[in-house]
Amino acid sequence: MLRVLTGTAKGRKLKVPKGQKIRPMTSRVKKSVFDTLGDLSGVSVLDIFAGSGGIGIESLSCGADHVTVIEKDPLVFKIIKENYEHCGFTDKAKLICSDYKDALSRLRKKKEVYELIFIDPPYKLYGELEVKNFIDDVSDLLHDDGVIVIEHDHKIEDTAPGFHRLTKRFGGTHVSYFRKGEQ
C-alpha cells in the first residue's frame, strides 16, 4: 500500500495500478528524497512519468504551490486523478495525459518554468535513452535555481553539462539530483 509520508496529507492511502504498469518509488527512497530536498514552500513542481501521482502529491503535502503531472497511460492517468481528488489537491494540479515529449513541447510553448522537476522513467527507456537525454529534455523548463531529481537503475559516470550532480544509491535504485551551475 502506498501512503503519503509527510505534510498535510500524511497517512492518506494512494491507489496504485495493478500489474507491472508502474514502479512506485519505495517509501524509504521517497523519504530520503524529500528529506534531501527540504522545505518545498512556494515551489512549482513538474512530475514526469507520474505513475500513481505519489511524488506530486507528496510535494503538495510538503507545501509546494503547484504540480504539473505527465502520464501517458489513460488507465494509470485515471488512478492519478482519483489520488489527487482523494487528497484534495485537484485545485493545485495540472494533470496531463500525454506522451512526455508532446507534453513538454506544450509546456515550453506556454513558457512554463519549474523549481523542481521529477523524472522517473520506466527503466526500459534506458535502453534507448540516457539520464543526460532526460536532463536535456527538461533543462529549458527548469528555473535557474531549480533541481531535477531523476531515478535510474544504473550508475552514471558523467554529469549533464552545466549541472552539479549528487547521487544516492538504494540497492539497485539510484536517485540523482541535478542543479544548474558550474561543474
GUBA-148650 format. One line per 2 residues: number of its first residue (from 0); for each residue x negated, y negated, z negated of C-alpha. Coordinates in steps of 0.2 Angstrom, whole numbers, plus 2048, in hexadecimal, padded with zeros to 3 digits. Layout:
residues N
NUM = X,Y,Z ~ ... $
//
This chain:
residues 183
0 = 800,800,800 ~ 7F9,7EF,805 $
2 = 7FC,7E1,7F8 ~ 7F8,7CE,7F7 $
4 = 7E9,7CD,7EB ~ 7E9,7BB,7E5 $
6 = 7F2,7AB,7E5 ~ 804,7A6,7E6 $
8 = 80A,7B6,7EE ~ 7FF,7C2,7E3 $
10 = 806,7D3,7E2 ~ 812,7D2,7F0 $
12 = 812,7E3,7FA ~ 80F,7E1,80D $
14 = 815,7ED,81A ~ 808,7F6,825 $
16 = 80C,7FE,836 ~ 80C,811,836 $
18 = 7FF,81A,83F ~ 7EE,815,846 $
20 = 7F4,804,84D ~ 7EB,7FA,841 $
22 = 7DD,7FB,834 ~ 7E1,7EF,825 $
24 = 7D2,7E8,81C ~ 7D0,7F1,80B $
26 = 7D4,7E9,7FB ~ 7C2,7E9,7F6 $
28 = 7BC,7E1,806 ~ 7CA,7D4,806 $
30 = 7C6,7CF,7F4 ~ 7B4,7CD,7F8 $
32 = 7B8,7C2,807 ~ 7C4,7B7,7FE $
34 = 7B8,7B6,7EF ~ 7AA,7B1,7FB $
36 = 7B5,7A4,804 ~ 7BB,79B,7F4 $
38 = 7C8,78E,7F3 ~ 7D3,78D,803 $
40 = 7DD,77E,7FE ~ 7E1,774,80E $
42 = 7D9,780,81A ~ 7E0,784,82B $
44 = 7DE,797,82F ~ 7DE,7A1,83F $
46 = 7E0,7B4,83D ~ 7DC,7BD,84D $
48 = 7E1,7D0,84F ~ 7EC,7CD,840 $
50 = 7F3,7DF,83D ~ 7FE,7DE,82E $
52 = 7FB,7CB,82C ~ 7F3,7CE,81B $
54 = 7E4,7C3,81D ~ 7EF,7B4,822 $
56 = 7FB,7B7,814 ~ 7EC,7B9,808 $
58 = 7E6,7A8,80F ~ 7F6,79F,80C $
60 = 7F8,7A7,7FB ~ 7E7,79F,7F7 $
62 = 7EC,78E,7FC ~ 7E9,78D,80F $
64 = 7F4,780,817 ~ 7F8,789,827 $
66 = 7F5,79A,830 ~ 7F6,79E,842 $
68 = 7F7,7B1,845 ~ 7F3,7BA,855 $
70 = 7F9,7CC,858 ~ 7FD,7D4,869 $
72 = 806,7E4,864 ~ 819,7DF,863 $
74 = 81D,7ED,856 ~ 80E,7E7,84B $
76 = 813,7D5,84E ~ 825,7D9,847 $
78 = 81D,7E0,837 ~ 813,7D0,835 $
80 = 822,7C5,837 ~ 82B,7D0,829 $
82 = 81B,7CE,81E ~ 81B,7BB,820 $
84 = 82E,7BA,81C ~ 82C,7C5,80D $
86 = 81E,7BA,806 ~ 827,7AA,80A $
88 = 81A,7A3,816 ~ 823,7A1,826 $
90 = 823,78E,825 ~ 810,78E,824 $
92 = 80D,79A,832 ~ 80C,79A,845 $
94 = 80E,7AC,84B ~ 809,7B0,85C $
96 = 80C,7C1,865 ~ 800,7C1,873 $
98 = 7EF,7C7,879 ~ 7E2,7BE,86F $
100 = 7D9,7B6,87E ~ 7EA,7AF,885 $
102 = 7EE,7A9,874 ~ 7DD,7A0,871 $
104 = 7DF,798,882 ~ 7F0,791,87D $
106 = 7E9,78B,86C ~ 7DA,783,875 $
108 = 7E6,779,881 ~ 7EF,773,871 $
110 = 7DE,76E,86A ~ 7E1,778,85A $
112 = 7D2,779,84E ~ 7D0,784,83F $
114 = 7C5,783,82F ~ 7C6,796,82D $
116 = 7C7,7A3,83B ~ 7C9,7B6,837 $
118 = 7C5,7C3,845 ~ 7C9,7D5,841 $
120 = 7C9,7DD,852 ~ 7CD,7F0,855 $
122 = 7BC,7F8,853 ~ 7BE,800,865 $
124 = 7BC,7EE,86C ~ 7AA,7EF,867 $
126 = 7A7,7FB,875 ~ 7AB,7ED,881 $
128 = 7A6,7DD,877 ~ 79A,7D8,869 $
130 = 79C,7CD,85A ~ 794,7BE,863 $
132 = 7A1,7C0,871 ~ 7AF,7BE,864 $
134 = 7A6,7AF,85C ~ 7A4,7A7,86D $
136 = 7B7,7A9,870 ~ 7BC,79F,861 $
138 = 7AD,793,85E ~ 7B6,784,867 $
140 = 7C5,787,85B ~ 7BA,786,84B $
142 = 7B9,776,841 ~ 7A7,76F,83F $
144 = 7A7,775,82D ~ 7B0,785,831 $
146 = 7AD,797,82E ~ 7B0,7A6,839 $
148 = 7B2,7B7,82F ~ 7B1,7C6,83A $
150 = 7B2,7D9,835 ~ 7A8,7E5,83F $
152 = 7A3,7F7,83D ~ 790,7F6,842 $
154 = 781,7EC,83D ~ 77E,7DD,847 $
156 = 76C,7D6,84A ~ 76E,7C5,851 $
158 = 779,7B6,84C ~ 783,7AD,859 $
160 = 779,79E,85F ~ 77D,78E,854 $
162 = 784,798,845 ~ 77D,79E,834 $
164 = 782,7AF,830 ~ 785,7B8,81F $
166 = 78A,7CB,820 ~ 790,7D6,812 $
168 = 791,7E9,814 ~ 79F,7F4,80D $
170 = 79B,806,812 ~ 79E,806,825 $
172 = 7A6,7F5,825 ~ 79D,7E5,827 $
174 = 7A4,7D4,824 ~ 79A,7C5,82C $
176 = 79D,7B3,828 ~ 797,7A7,836 $
178 = 795,794,832 ~ 790,787,83F $
180 = 77F,780,83D ~ 76D,782,841 $
182 = 766,793,841 $
//
